Amino acid sequence: MMSRPWARSSAARVVMAMVGEGLTRASRSERNAMGHLCCRFELSARLAYAAGHGLTSTRDAMDIYAEPMATLGDRLTAAREAAGLDIAAMAETLGLRPETLEGWEVDQAEPTASLMGRIATVTGVSAVWLLTGQGRGPKDDSATAALRAELAELRRLLAEAAARVERLEEVLNHG
């Protein structure tokens, strides 16, 4: 299991071990604080990493809900949205304050194991998927599937561009 200084609770350590080198609590906070610019930088860095490590399959390298691309909070948000619930409705269904659910979705805290089971039941995904991105995730309708396909293609193009940038930087630095 990987040790992270900000993974203080046992739930955080489990999530960090499962997510691996994906979005961590620190990088997620940076993304929230800096907005889309930082998010694009993180995506470019991940795409460069994927291209540099021979990950050519879009599904293998770019599944945004499987490790290492997503956090527990990302998957909670995806499951809630796929179930057609807003934060207030899901919080009410679970008997929580909306602020608690929002905190989980931005990875400021983690739900307990019993709440993970309830979330999985309410959203129609497996608890394993919520933790790891593997297993039964949210169902896509055809419009969402088309958007995901377009997003995957854009990510593939970004990966190619990131690999070219890296090669050019190597040539300039060593040439």
Buried (B, 14 or more C-beta within 10 A) or exposed (E): EEEBEEBEEEBBBBBBEBBEEBBBBEBBBBBEEEEEEBBEBBBBEBBBBBBEEEBEEBEEBBBBBBBBBBBBBBBBBBBBBBBEBEBEBBBBBBEBEBEBBBBBBBBBBBBEEEBBBBBBEBBEBBBBBBBBBBBEBBEEEEEEEEEBEEEBEEBBEBBEBBBEBBEEEEEEEEE
